[in-house]
């Protein structure tokens, strides 16, 4: 059996890369660096999202309590 058939990885031979490929890799590395710099912004964004999510849950709770009160009043009027 050949190594490729066994599922083993075959090491590629050493090769020279064209300058275009090297420059695109350099650009990718720059993008990764700028993404890493934006991590602080991401945390503040998530904090804001969590804060608004907490607000939404309180609003939902208020709506449900009002709905529950209305149901109780209807039951009291019927009963």
C-alpha positions as CSV (number, residue, x, y, z in Angstrom):
1,X,0.0,0.0,0.0
2,X,1.1,3.5,-0.7
3,X,1.3,6.1,2.1
4,X,-1.5,8.1,0.5
5,X,-3.8,5.1,0.5
6,X,-3.1,4.5,4.2
7,X,-4.3,8.0,5.0
8,X,-0.8,9.1,6.2
9,X,0.3,12.6,5.3
10,X,3.0,12.8,2.7
11,X,5.3,15.8,3.3
12,X,5.5,18.1,0.3
13,X,8.9,18.7,-1.1
14,X,10.6,22.0,-0.4
15,X,9.6,24.5,-2.9
16,X,10.2,28.2,-3.7
17,X,7.2,30.4,-3.6
18,X,6.5,33.2,-6.1
19,X,6.8,36.8,-4.8
20,X,3.0,37.3,-5.3
21,X,2.2,34.5,-2.8
22,X,4.7,35.9,-0.3
23,X,3.1,39.4,-0.6
24,X,-0.4,38.0,-0.1
25,X,0.8,36.2,3.0
26,X,2.3,39.4,4.3
27,X,-1.1,41.1,3.8
28,X,-2.9,38.3,5.6
29,X,-0.5,38.7,8.6
30,X,-1.2,42.5,8.6
31,X,-4.9,41.8,8.7
32,X,-4.5,39.4,11.6
33,X,-2.6,42.0,13.5
34,X,-5.3,44.6,13.0
35,X,-7.9,42.1,14.0
36,X,-5.9,41.5,17.2
37,X,-5.8,45.2,17.9
38,X,-9.6,45.4,17.6
39,X,-10.1,42.8,20.4
40,X,-10.7,45.7,22.9
41,X,-13.4,47.1,20.7
42,X,-15.1,43.7,20.4
43,X,-15.2,43.3,24.2
44,X,-16.9,46.7,24.6
45,X,-19.4,45.8,21.8
46,X,-20.3,42.6,23.6
47,X,-20.7,44.4,26.8
48,X,-23.2,46.7,25.1
49,X,-25.0,43.7,23.6
50,X,-25.2,42.1,27.0
51,X,-26.5,45.3,28.5
52,X,-29.2,45.6,25.9
53,X,-30.0,41.9,26.3
54,X,-30.5,42.5,30.0
55,X,-32.8,45.4,29.2
56,X,-34.8,43.2,26.8
57,X,-35.3,40.5,29.4
58,X,-36.6,43.1,31.9
59,X,-39.0,44.4,29.4
60,X,-40.2,40.9,28.6
61,X,-40.6,40.2,32.3
62,X,-42.7,43.4,32.7
63,X,-44.9,42.4,29.8
64,X,-45.5,38.9,31.1
65,X,-46.4,40.2,34.6
66,X,-48.9,42.6,33.0
67,X,-50.3,39.8,31.0
68,X,-50.5,37.6,34.0
69,X,-52.3,40.3,36.0
70,X,-54.8,40.7,33.1
71,X,-55.5,37.0,33.2
72,X,-56.0,37.0,36.9
73,X,-58.4,39.9,36.7
74,X,-60.4,38.1,34.0
75,X,-60.6,34.9,36.1
76,X,-61.7,37.0,39.1
77,X,-64.5,38.6,37.0
78,X,-65.7,35.2,35.6
79,X,-65.4,33.3,38.9
